[in-house]
Each structure stands twice: as structure tokens, then as C-alpha cells.
């Protein structure tokens, strides 16, 4: 059956093409830009790591992943 304009029913009216809505600016939330990444890298280079981060890296090098996760959770308060 060919597409036609109908006078009655759910699909009544003119045939129109659905247009995709424009992306909202709020959909970009949480996406890191080049500028932010550069700034964070510079700050990290200047300030260095926090003590708990250094200890965590040492634990990971030795192979104590579970202990490292416990330490980070305790310090950062993740769940």
C-alpha cells in the first residue's frame, strides 16, 4: 500500500518527514575536552601525587590489588 495522506484515523493529515532534534548542550556533561585534559596534566606535573596515590601505586607494583582497592575506597569514599 502506497503512503498517502489520510483524512481520518491516527495517521491523518499531511505526510511529513520526522526531523531529528538537535543535541542539547547538557548531553556534553562529563566529556573531557582537550583544554581540561591539558590543564589537569600540567597540575599533576607541578603538584605531583597525593600520598595515598603514591602508596596505591606501590601496592599495585607489588601485586596487592585488593589491598590497594581497599585503601583507595577508604580515602576517596567510593560506595
Secondary structure, DSSP 8 states (H G I E B T S, - for coil): -----BSSSTTBB-----------GGGGTT---HHHHHHHHHHHHHH---HHHHHHHHHHHHT-HHHHHHHHHHHHT--
